[in-house]
Amino acid sequence: MIGRPDLRSDAAPAARPALPAPSARVVRWEIALVLGLSLGRSAVYAVVQLIDKATRAPLGEQTTVLNPALSPRWGFDLTYQLLDIGFALVPVLLVLHLTWLRGRNPFRAFGLDLRRPGRDLAWGLALFVGIGLGTLAVYAAGRAAGVTTAIVAAALDDTWYQVPVLLLSAARHALVEEVIVGVWLVDRLGWLQRLHTARRAGAPAPAAEGPGLVLPARIWTVVLALAVLRGSYHLYQGVGPGIGNALMGVVFTLVLLRTRRVMPLVLAHFLLDAAGFVAYPLLHEAGLLGV
């Protein structure tokens, strides 16, 4: 006789089935698809835009608007802005979903949680101050050399929703860049390295995964590759921002490998963009941006 299922609230939940460990080919396809939907696509467009701008007029004579108005009518502009932000976060959800399918909690695996708020905030603030000062220096140098366009942080015409939208845009950039490039690609490239090494040694596939498991002998391969990627999708602003963001990528990846948490990177990136987007008029009026 088949008994009735146990419907008590304290009954042990069934184990969630997980997909088997992916092959190297599957991981490479996942990386290609995620980048094709997100920052890899942005990098291709940025390179083409840089070539377009450089062959049209000197870069130093041009202007790049980071957060332009998307419609002359405020209702549609706000709608387009929110849709743009929302759909940009879909690739972030995709990489979290892919990680979850492998039987891992992406929030704990990537350190995208609030388990260590004090330490995360300390790292985030330190990165914000250091990278922020470096960004201003690189931008000023690029403007002086004529290889960086003038940056206008926003052109939303002082609308009532300007600040909330700019803060949401800063959060969008922080999550997209740091979850995908800042931690997920580090995690996947590190796993590919360990899988390749295990196969060459005739050992079974590695069981442990995590953003801190990049092989020590190949850390700089990952660091430099991701730095180039970070720099490439900022080239639409000019050569200076491309170099500056590549250097930022080096620092961010090294911090991730040390802390094994992406939350400090997300906090720092959000603060950098929020300061640049919202405080830009004040910095401009004070003459600190050299524009």
LOVEXTOR-875464 format. One record per residue (C-alpha): residue number from 1; residue in three letters; chain; y, z, x. Coordinates in Angstrom, 2 decimals, padded with zeros to 5 digits. Each point is the difference from the previous one (the first is absolute). Example, Ala and Ser with C-alpha at 12.3 -4.5 7.8 and 13.67 -1.06 7.14 Angstrom:
# residues 2
r num=1; residuo=Ala; cadena=A; y=-004.50; z=007.80; x=012.30
r num=2; residuo=Ser; cadena=A; y=003.44; z=-000.66; x=001.37
//
This chain:
# residues 291
r num=1; residuo=Met; cadena=A; y=000.00; z=000.00; x=000.00
r num=2; residuo=Ile; cadena=A; y=003.41; z=-000.97; x=001.34
r num=3; residuo=Gly; cadena=A; y=002.38; z=002.93; x=000.03
r num=4; residuo=Arg; cadena=A; y=003.57; z=-000.08; x=-001.12
r num=5; residuo=Pro; cadena=A; y=002.63; z=-000.57; x=002.71
r num=6; residuo=Asp; cadena=A; y=001.79; z=003.08; x=001.28
r num=7; residuo=Leu; cadena=A; y=003.51; z=-000.22; x=-001.45
r num=8; residuo=Arg; cadena=A; y=001.23; z=003.34; x=001.31
r num=9; residuo=Ser; cadena=A; y=003.36; z=-000.11; x=001.77
r num=10; residuo=Asp; cadena=A; y=-001.45; z=001.64; x=003.11
r num=11; residuo=Ala; cadena=A; y=-002.77; z=-002.53; x=000.43
r num=12; residuo=Ala; cadena=A; y=-000.01; z=-001.61; x=003.46
r num=13; residuo=Pro; cadena=A; y=001.55; z=-003.49; x=-000.11
r num=14; residuo=Ala; cadena=A; y=-002.10; z=-002.95; x=001.02
r num=15; residuo=Ala; cadena=A; y=000.59; z=-001.20; x=003.54
r num=16; residuo=Arg; cadena=A; y=002.35; z=-002.97; x=000.15
r num=17; residuo=Pro; cadena=A; y=-001.86; z=-002.98; x=001.44
r num=18; residuo=Ala; cadena=A; y=001.68; z=-001.56; x=003.03
r num=19; residuo=Leu; cadena=A; y=-000.34; z=-003.49; x=001.41
r num=20; residuo=Pro; cadena=A; y=-001.91; z=-000.35; x=003.25
r num=21; residuo=Ala; cadena=A; y=001.93; z=-000.17; x=003.26
r num=22; residuo=Pro; cadena=A; y=001.66; z=-003.43; x=000.15
r num=23; residuo=Ser; cadena=A; y=-000.82; z=-002.58; x=002.61
r num=24; residuo=Ala; cadena=A; y=002.63; z=-001.05; x=002.52
r num=25; residuo=Arg; cadena=A; y=000.38; z=-003.28; x=-001.87
r num=26; residuo=Val; cadena=A; y=000.73; z=001.78; x=-003.27
r num=27; residuo=Val; cadena=A; y=002.60; z=002.25; x=001.64
r num=28; residuo=Arg; cadena=A; y=001.71; z=-002.99; x=001.60
r num=29; residuo=Trp; cadena=A; y=000.16; z=-001.75; x=-003.38
r num=30; residuo=Glu; cadena=A; y=001.41; z=003.13; x=-001.61
r num=31; residuo=Ile; cadena=A; y=002.69; z=000.20; x=002.68
r num=32; residuo=Ala; cadena=A; y=000.87; z=-003.68; x=-000.42
r num=33; residuo=Leu; cadena=A; y=000.21; z=000.27; x=-003.79
r num=34; residuo=Val; cadena=A; y=002.08; z=003.19; x=000.01
r num=35; residuo=Leu; cadena=A; y=002.44; z=-001.42; x=002.55
r num=36; residuo=Gly; cadena=A; y=000.13; z=-003.30; x=-001.86
r num=37; residuo=Leu; cadena=A; y=001.10; z=001.88; x=-003.11
r num=38; residuo=Ser; cadena=A; y=002.50; z=002.23; x=001.78
r num=39; residuo=Leu; cadena=A; y=001.48; z=000.31; x=003.48
r num=40; residuo=Gly; cadena=A; y=-001.81; z=-002.94; x=001.60
r num=41; residuo=Arg; cadena=A; y=001.59; z=-002.21; x=-002.63
r num=42; residuo=Ser; cadena=A; y=003.36; z=001.63; x=000.72
r num=43; residuo=Ala; cadena=A; y=-000.46; z=-000.66; x=003.73
r num=44; residuo=Val; cadena=A; y=-000.57; z=-003.72; x=-000.56
r num=45; residuo=Tyr; cadena=A; y=003.07; z=-000.27; x=-002.21
r num=46; residuo=Ala; cadena=A; y=002.08; z=002.03; x=002.48
r num=47; residuo=Val; cadena=A; y=-000.86; z=-002.32; x=002.90
r num=48; residuo=Val; cadena=A; y=000.87; z=-003.07; x=-002.08
r num=49; residuo=Gln; cadena=A; y=003.26; z=001.63; x=-001.16
r num=50; residuo=Leu; cadena=A; y=000.91; z=000.83; x=003.61
r num=51; residuo=Ile; cadena=A; y=-000.56; z=-003.61; x=001.06
r num=52; residuo=Asp; cadena=A; y=001.98; z=-001.20; x=-003.02
r num=53; residuo=Lys; cadena=A; y=002.93; z=002.28; x=000.80
r num=54; residuo=Ala; cadena=A; y=-000.06; z=-000.68; x=003.74
r num=55; residuo=Thr; cadena=A; y=000.13; z=-003.77; x=-000.55
r num=56; residuo=Arg; cadena=A; y=002.80; z=000.27; x=-002.56
r num=57; residuo=Ala; cadena=A; y=002.59; z=002.07; x=001.86
r num=58; residuo=Pro; cadena=A; y=000.15; z=002.75; x=002.67
r num=59; residuo=Leu; cadena=A; y=-001.80; z=003.11; x=-001.25
r num=60; residuo=Gly; cadena=A; y=002.96; z=002.20; x=000.85
r num=61; residuo=Glu; cadena=A; y=002.11; z=-001.89; x=-002.54
r num=62; residuo=Gln; cadena=A; y=-002.42; z=000.49; x=-002.88
r num=63; residuo=Thr; cadena=A; y=-000.65; z=002.83; x=-002.45
r num=64; residuo=Thr; cadena=A; y=-003.24; z=001.38; x=-001.43
r num=65; residuo=Val; cadena=A; y=000.04; z=001.95; x=-003.25
r num=66; residuo=Leu; cadena=A; y=-002.95; z=002.40; x=-000.20
r num=67; residuo=Asn; cadena=A; y=000.30; z=000.96; x=-003.68
r num=68; residuo=Pro; cadena=A; y=001.76; z=-002.80; x=-001.87
r num=69; residuo=Ala; cadena=A; y=000.76; z=-000.10; x=-003.71
r num=70; residuo=Leu; cadena=A; y=-002.67; z=-001.99; x=-001.81
r num=71; residuo=Ser; cadena=A; y=001.98; z=-000.86; x=-003.12
r num=72; residuo=Pro; cadena=A; y=003.70; z=000.03; x=-000.98
r num=73; residuo=Arg; cadena=A; y=-000.94; z=001.93; x=-003.17
r num=74; residuo=Trp; cadena=A; y=-000.67; z=003.66; x=000.79
r num=75; residuo=Gly; cadena=A; y=-002.87; z=000.41; x=-002.49
r num=76; residuo=Phe; cadena=A; y=-001.97; z=-002.87; x=001.50
r num=77; residuo=Asp; cadena=A; y=000.99; z=000.94; x=003.54
r num=78; residuo=Leu; cadena=A; y=-001.37; z=003.52; x=-000.49
r num=79; residuo=Thr; cadena=A; y=-003.17; z=-001.42; x=-001.59
r num=80; residuo=Tyr; cadena=A; y=-000.55; z=-002.43; x=002.87
r num=81; residuo=Gln; cadena=A; y=000.66; z=002.72; x=002.58
r num=82; residuo=Leu; cadena=A; y=-002.58; z=002.35; x=-001.55
r num=83; residuo=Leu; cadena=A; y=-002.56; z=-002.81; x=-000.42
r num=84; residuo=Asp; cadena=A; y=000.49; z=-001.01; x=003.64
r num=85; residuo=Ile; cadena=A; y=-000.55; z=003.57; x=001.17
r num=86; residuo=Gly; cadena=A; y=-003.02; z=000.55; x=-002.27
r num=87; residuo=Phe; cadena=A; y=-001.87; z=-003.17; x=000.91
r num=88; residuo=Ala; cadena=A; y=000.67; z=000.54; x=003.72
r num=89; residuo=Leu; cadena=A; y=-002.07; z=003.19; x=-000.23
r num=90; residuo=Val; cadena=A; y=-003.11; z=-001.78; x=-001.28
r num=91; residuo=Pro; cadena=A; y=-001.36; z=-000.74; x=003.53
r num=92; residuo=Val; cadena=A; y=000.37; z=003.72; x=000.77
r num=93; residuo=Leu; cadena=A; y=-002.17; z=000.79; x=-003.01
r num=94; residuo=Leu; cadena=A; y=-002.45; z=-002.66; x=001.18
r num=95; residuo=Val; cadena=A; y=-000.55; z=001.57; x=003.44
r num=96; residuo=Leu; cadena=A; y=-000.36; z=003.45; x=-001.58
r num=97; residuo=His; cadena=A; y=-002.56; z=-001.49; x=-002.41
r num=98; residuo=Leu; cadena=A; y=-001.94; z=-001.71; x=002.82
r num=99; residuo=Thr; cadena=A; y=-000.16; z=003.31; x=001.86
r num=100; residuo=Trp; cadena=A; y=-001.14; z=001.82; x=-003.15
r num=101; residuo=Leu; cadena=A; y=-002.78; z=-002.57; x=-000.52
r num=102; residuo=Arg; cadena=A; y=-001.40; z=000.94; x=003.42
r num=103; residuo=Gly; cadena=A; y=-000.48; z=003.56; x=-001.22
r num=104; residuo=Arg; cadena=A; y=003.09; z=001.45; x=001.69
r num=105; residuo=Asn; cadena=A; y=002.96; z=001.75; x=-001.55
r num=106; residuo=Pro; cadena=A; y=002.88; z=-002.11; x=001.37
r num=107; residuo=Phe; cadena=A; y=002.60; z=002.72; x=-000.48
r num=108; residuo=Arg; cadena=A; y=-001.95; z=002.50; x=002.13
r num=109; residuo=Ala; cadena=A; y=-001.34; z=-002.61; x=002.42
r num=110; residuo=Phe; cadena=A; y=003.48; z=-001.37; x=000.72
r num=111; residuo=Gly; cadena=A; y=001.92; z=003.27; x=-000.26
r num=112; residuo=Leu; cadena=A; y=001.97; z=-001.28; x=-002.98
r num=113; residuo=Asp; cadena=A; y=000.16; z=003.40; x=-001.67
r num=114; residuo=Leu; cadena=A; y=001.84; z=003.32; x=000.04
r num=115; residuo=Arg; cadena=A; y=-002.51; z=002.09; x=001.94
r num=116; residuo=Arg; cadena=A; y=002.36; z=000.47; x=002.97
r num=117; residuo=Pro; cadena=A; y=003.55; z=-000.22; x=-001.37
r num=118; residuo=Gly; cadena=A; y=001.70; z=001.93; x=002.80
r num=119; residuo=Arg; cadena=A; y=-001.57; z=-001.94; x=002.85
r num=120; residuo=Asp; cadena=A; y=000.43; z=-003.34; x=-001.79
r num=121; residuo=Leu; cadena=A; y=003.66; z=000.71; x=-000.69
r num=122; residuo=Ala; cadena=A; y=000.64; z=001.04; x=003.61
r num=123; residuo=Trp; cadena=A; y=-001.57; z=-003.20; x=001.35
r num=124; residuo=Gly; cadena=A; y=001.78; z=-002.07; x=-002.64
r num=125; residuo=Leu; cadena=A; y=003.43; z=001.42; x=000.81
r num=126; residuo=Ala; cadena=A; y=-000.55; z=-000.40; x=003.74
r num=127; residuo=Leu; cadena=A; y=-000.99; z=-003.63; x=-000.46
r num=128; residuo=Phe; cadena=A; y=002.94; z=-000.57; x=-002.35
r num=129; residuo=Val; cadena=A; y=002.52; z=001.28; x=002.53
r num=130; residuo=Gly; cadena=A; y=-001.54; z=-001.73; x=003.02
r num=131; residuo=Ile; cadena=A; y=-000.72; z=-003.35; x=-001.64
r num=132; residuo=Gly; cadena=A; y=003.30; z=000.06; x=-001.92
r num=133; residuo=Leu; cadena=A; y=002.07; z=000.33; x=003.16
r num=134; residuo=Gly; cadena=A; y=-002.11; z=-002.65; x=001.72
r num=135; residuo=Thr; cadena=A; y=000.40; z=-002.37; x=-002.94
r num=136; residuo=Leu; cadena=A; y=003.77; z=000.25; x=000.09
r num=137; residuo=Ala; cadena=A; y=-000.02; z=-000.67; x=003.76
r num=138; residuo=Val; cadena=A; y=-002.30; z=-003.05; x=-000.30
r num=139; residuo=Tyr; cadena=A; y=002.03; z=-001.35; x=-002.92
r num=140; residuo=Ala; cadena=A; y=003.27; z=000.37; x=001.90
r num=141; residuo=Ala; cadena=A; y=-001.51; z=-001.67; x=003.07
r num=142; residuo=Gly; cadena=A; y=-001.36; z=-002.85; x=-002.11
r num=143; residuo=Arg; cadena=A; y=003.39; z=-000.54; x=-001.65
r num=144; residuo=Ala; cadena=A; y=001.73; z=000.01; x=003.38
r num=145; residuo=Ala; cadena=A; y=-002.50; z=-002.55; x=001.33
r num=146; residuo=Gly; cadena=A; y=000.38; z=-002.18; x=-003.10
r num=147; residuo=Val; cadena=A; y=-003.73; z=000.06; x=-000.86
r num=148; residuo=Thr; cadena=A; y=000.25; z=002.25; x=-003.07
r num=149; residuo=Thr; cadena=A; y=001.56; z=-000.83; x=-003.34
r num=150; residuo=Ala; cadena=A; y=002.46; z=002.36; x=-001.64
r num=151; residuo=Ile; cadena=A; y=-002.01; z=002.29; x=-002.27
r num=152; residuo=Val; cadena=A; y=001.25; z=000.80; x=-003.49
r num=153; residuo=Ala; cadena=A; y=-002.23; z=002.75; x=-001.37
r num=154; residuo=Ala; cadena=A; y=000.68; z=-000.66; x=-003.68
r num=155; residuo=Ala; cadena=A; y=001.98; z=-002.30; x=-002.28
r num=156; residuo=Leu; cadena=A; y=-000.51; z=001.65; x=-003.38
r num=157; residuo=Asp; cadena=A; y=003.76; z=000.11; x=-000.74
r num=158; residuo=Asp; cadena=A; y=000.28; z=003.78; x=-000.39
r num=159; residuo=Thr; cadena=A; y=-002.13; z=000.02; x=-003.15
r num=160; residuo=Trp; cadena=A; y=-001.00; z=003.31; x=-001.57
r num=161; residuo=Tyr; cadena=A; y=-003.62; z=-000.54; x=001.06
r num=162; residuo=Gln; cadena=A; y=000.78; z=-000.98; x=003.60
r num=163; residuo=Val; cadena=A; y=-000.98; z=003.27; x=001.70
r num=164; residuo=Pro; cadena=A; y=-003.25; z=000.59; x=-001.99
r num=165; residuo=Val; cadena=A; y=-001.12; z=-003.58; x=000.60
r num=166; residuo=Leu; cadena=A; y=000.82; z=000.19; x=003.72
r num=167; residuo=Leu; cadena=A; y=-001.94; z=003.26; x=000.33
r num=168; residuo=Leu; cadena=A; y=-002.97; z=-001.55; x=-001.83
r num=169; residuo=Ser; cadena=A; y=000.28; z=-003.01; x=002.31
r num=170; residuo=Ala; cadena=A; y=-000.07; z=002.32; x=003.02
r num=171; residuo=Ala; cadena=A; y=-003.12; z=001.70; x=-001.37
r num=172; residuo=Arg; cadena=A; y=-001.59; z=-003.40; x=-000.62
r num=173; residuo=His; cadena=A; y=000.59; z=-001.14; x=003.58
r num=174; residuo=Ala; cadena=A; y=-001.24; z=003.31; x=001.40
r num=175; residuo=Leu; cadena=A; y=-003.25; z=-000.11; x=-001.98
r num=176; residuo=Val; cadena=A; y=-000.73; z=-003.71; x=000.48
r num=177; residuo=Glu; cadena=A; y=000.62; z=-000.03; x=003.74
r num=178; residuo=Glu; cadena=A; y=-001.48; z=003.35; x=000.92
r num=179; residuo=Val; cadena=A; y=-003.06; z=-000.02; x=-002.23
r num=180; residuo=Ile; cadena=A; y=-000.95; z=-003.57; x=000.87
r num=181; residuo=Val; cadena=A; y=001.19; z=-000.41; x=003.62
r num=182; residuo=Gly; cadena=A; y=000.57; z=003.64; x=000.91
r num=183; residuo=Val; cadena=A; y=-003.47; z=001.29; x=-000.84
r num=184; residuo=Trp; cadena=A; y=-002.37; z=-002.39; x=-001.82
r num=185; residuo=Leu; cadena=A; y=000.09; z=-002.70; x=002.69
r num=186; residuo=Val; cadena=A; y=-000.35; z=002.65; x=002.72
r num=187; residuo=Asp; cadena=A; y=-003.02; z=001.34; x=-001.87
r num=188; residuo=Arg; cadena=A; y=-001.61; z=-003.42; x=-000.45
r num=189; residuo=Leu; cadena=A; y=000.72; z=-001.28; x=003.53
r num=190; residuo=Gly; cadena=A; y=-001.36; z=003.21; x=001.47
r num=191; residuo=Trp; cadena=A; y=-003.16; z=-000.35; x=-002.06
r num=192; residuo=Leu; cadena=A; y=-000.44; z=-003.62; x=001.11
r num=193; residuo=Gln; cadena=A; y=000.32; z=001.12; x=003.63
r num=194; residuo=Arg; cadena=A; y=-002.64; z=002.70; x=-000.44
r num=195; residuo=Leu; cadena=A; y=-002.32; z=-002.36; x=-001.88
r num=196; residuo=His; cadena=A; y=000.29; z=-002.64; x=002.74
r num=197; residuo=Thr; cadena=A; y=-000.68; z=002.58; x=002.71
r num=198; residuo=Ala; cadena=A; y=-003.02; z=001.37; x=-001.88
r num=199; residuo=Arg; cadena=A; y=-001.48; z=-003.46; x=-000.44
r num=200; residuo=Arg; cadena=A; y=000.41; z=-000.84; x=003.68
r num=201; residuo=Ala; cadena=A; y=-001.80; z=003.25; x=000.86
r num=202; residuo=Gly; cadena=A; y=-002.75; z=-000.66; x=-002.57
r num=203; residuo=Ala; cadena=A; y=001.00; z=003.15; x=-001.90
r num=204; residuo=Pro; cadena=A; y=000.26; z=000.39; x=-003.78
r num=205; residuo=Ala; cadena=A; y=003.30; z=-000.58; x=-001.76
r num=206; residuo=Pro; cadena=A; y=002.45; z=002.91; x=000.37
r num=207; residuo=Ala; cadena=A; y=-000.10; z=002.48; x=-002.86
r num=208; residuo=Ala; cadena=A; y=003.32; z=001.74; x=000.62
r num=209; residuo=Glu; cadena=A; y=003.20; z=-001.69; x=-001.06
r num=210; residuo=Gly; cadena=A; y=003.63; z=001.00; x=000.23
r num=211; residuo=Pro; cadena=A; y=003.43; z=-001.08; x=001.27
r num=212; residuo=Gly; cadena=A; y=-000.40; z=002.04; x=003.17
r num=213; residuo=Leu; cadena=A; y=-003.22; z=-001.65; x=001.09
r num=214; residuo=Val; cadena=A; y=001.43; z=-002.92; x=001.95
r num=215; residuo=Leu; cadena=A; y=-001.88; z=-000.33; x=003.27
r num=216; residuo=Pro; cadena=A; y=002.05; z=001.63; x=002.80
r num=217; residuo=Ala; cadena=A; y=-000.46; z=-003.02; x=002.27
r num=218; residuo=Arg; cadena=A; y=001.41; z=-002.31; x=-002.65
r num=219; residuo=Ile; cadena=A; y=002.80; z=002.06; x=-001.50
r num=220; residuo=Trp; cadena=A; y=002.71; z=-002.25; x=001.39
r num=221; residuo=Thr; cadena=A; y=-001.68; z=-003.08; x=-001.45
r num=222; residuo=Val; cadena=A; y=000.45; z=001.46; x=-003.48
r num=223; residuo=Val; cadena=A; y=003.44; z=001.46; x=000.71
r num=224; residuo=Leu; cadena=A; y=001.44; z=-003.27; x=001.33
r num=225; residuo=Ala; cadena=A; y=-001.62; z=-002.18; x=-002.67
r num=226; residuo=Leu; cadena=A; y=001.47; z=002.10; x=-002.79
r num=227; residuo=Ala; cadena=A; y=003.37; z=000.16; x=001.77
r num=228; residuo=Val; cadena=A; y=000.13; z=-003.80; x=000.08
r num=229; residuo=Leu; cadena=A; y=-000.87; z=-000.11; x=-003.70
r num=230; residuo=Arg; cadena=A; y=002.73; z=002.52; x=-000.85
r num=231; residuo=Gly; cadena=A; y=002.55; z=-001.91; x=001.98
r num=232; residuo=Ser; cadena=A; y=-000.96; z=-003.39; x=-001.43
r num=233; residuo=Tyr; cadena=A; y=000.67; z=000.79; x=-003.65
r num=234; residuo=His; cadena=A; y=003.50; z=001.22; x=000.87
r num=235; residuo=Leu; cadena=A; y=001.00; z=-003.16; x=001.87
r num=236; residuo=Tyr; cadena=A; y=001.90; z=-001.34; x=-003.02
r num=237; residuo=Gln; cadena=A; y=002.72; z=002.49; x=001.05
r num=238; residuo=Gly; cadena=A; y=000.13; z=-001.41; x=003.52
r num=239; residuo=Val; cadena=A; y=-001.62; z=000.59; x=003.37
r num=240; residuo=Gly; cadena=A; y=001.48; z=003.48; x=000.44
r num=241; residuo=Pro; cadena=A; y=-001.59; z=001.56; x=-003.10
r num=242; residuo=Gly; cadena=A; y=-003.29; z=-001.66; x=000.93
r num=243; residuo=Ile; cadena=A; y=000.02; z=001.67; x=003.40
r num=244; residuo=Gly; cadena=A; y=001.22; z=003.31; x=-001.43
r num=245; residuo=Asn; cadena=A; y=-002.73; z=000.15; x=-002.62
r num=246; residuo=Ala; cadena=A; y=-002.65; z=-000.95; x=002.56
r num=247; residuo=Leu; cadena=A; y=001.08; z=002.96; x=002.14
r num=248; residuo=Met; cadena=A; y=-000.03; z=002.18; x=-003.10
r num=249; residuo=Gly; cadena=A; y=-003.54; z=-001.19; x=-000.66
r num=250; residuo=Val; cadena=A; y=-001.13; z=001.13; x=003.46
r num=251; residuo=Val; cadena=A; y=001.36; z=003.51; x=-000.59
r num=252; residuo=Phe; cadena=A; y=-001.34; z=000.25; x=-003.55
r num=253; residuo=Thr; cadena=A; y=-003.52; z=-001.09; x=000.95
r num=254; residuo=Leu; cadena=A; y=-000.15; z=002.44; x=002.91
r num=255; residuo=Val; cadena=A; y=001.14; z=002.82; x=-002.30
r num=256; residuo=Leu; cadena=A; y=-002.66; z=-000.96; x=-002.55
r num=257; residuo=Leu; cadena=A; y=-002.72; z=000.05; x=002.65
r num=258; residuo=Arg; cadena=A; y=001.15; z=003.45; x=001.05
r num=259; residuo=Thr; cadena=A; y=000.40; z=001.56; x=-003.46
r num=260; residuo=Arg; cadena=A; y=-002.55; z=-002.12; x=-001.93
r num=261; residuo=Arg; cadena=A; y=002.39; z=000.23; x=-002.95
r num=262; residuo=Val; cadena=A; y=002.19; z=-002.71; x=-001.50
r num=263; residuo=Met; cadena=A; y=002.24; z=002.34; x=-002.01
r num=264; residuo=Pro; cadena=A; y=002.40; z=000.60; x=002.94
r num=265; residuo=Leu; cadena=A; y=000.43; z=-003.76; x=000.35
r num=266; residuo=Val; cadena=A; y=000.63; z=-000.43; x=-003.72
r num=267; residuo=Leu; cadena=A; y=002.60; z=002.78; x=000.01
r num=268; residuo=Ala; cadena=A; y=001.77; z=-001.36; x=003.09
r num=269; residuo=His; cadena=A; y=000.00; z=-003.57; x=-001.31
r num=270; residuo=Phe; cadena=A; y=001.35; z=001.10; x=-003.38
r num=271; residuo=Leu; cadena=A; y=002.80; z=002.00; x=001.63
r num=272; residuo=Leu; cadena=A; y=000.90; z=-002.92; x=002.29
r num=273; residuo=Asp; cadena=A; y=000.21; z=-002.49; x=-002.85
r num=274; residuo=Ala; cadena=A; y=001.69; z=002.41; x=-002.40
r num=275; residuo=Ala; cadena=A; y=002.65; z=000.76; x=002.60
r num=276; residuo=Gly; cadena=A; y=000.46; z=-003.68; x=000.79
r num=277; residuo=Phe; cadena=A; y=000.11; z=-001.15; x=-003.62
r num=278; residuo=Val; cadena=A; y=002.01; z=002.80; x=-001.57
r num=279; residuo=Ala; cadena=A; y=002.17; z=001.16; x=002.91
r num=280; residuo=Tyr; cadena=A; y=000.74; z=-003.51; x=001.27
r num=281; residuo=Pro; cadena=A; y=003.53; z=-000.25; x=-001.49
r num=282; residuo=Leu; cadena=A; y=000.98; z=003.28; x=001.67
r num=283; residuo=Leu; cadena=A; y=-001.42; z=-001.09; x=003.36
r num=284; residuo=His; cadena=A; y=001.74; z=-003.36; x=-000.36
r num=285; residuo=Glu; cadena=A; y=003.37; z=001.54; x=-000.78
r num=286; residuo=Ala; cadena=A; y=-000.36; z=002.35; x=002.98
r num=287; residuo=Gly; cadena=A; y=-000.67; z=-002.98; x=002.27
r num=288; residuo=Leu; cadena=A; y=-003.38; z=001.33; x=001.14
r num=289; residuo=Leu; cadena=A; y=-001.88; z=-003.23; x=-000.71
r num=290; residuo=Gly; cadena=A; y=002.28; z=-002.32; x=001.92
r num=291; residuo=Val; cadena=A; y=000.34; z=-002.45; x=-002.91
//
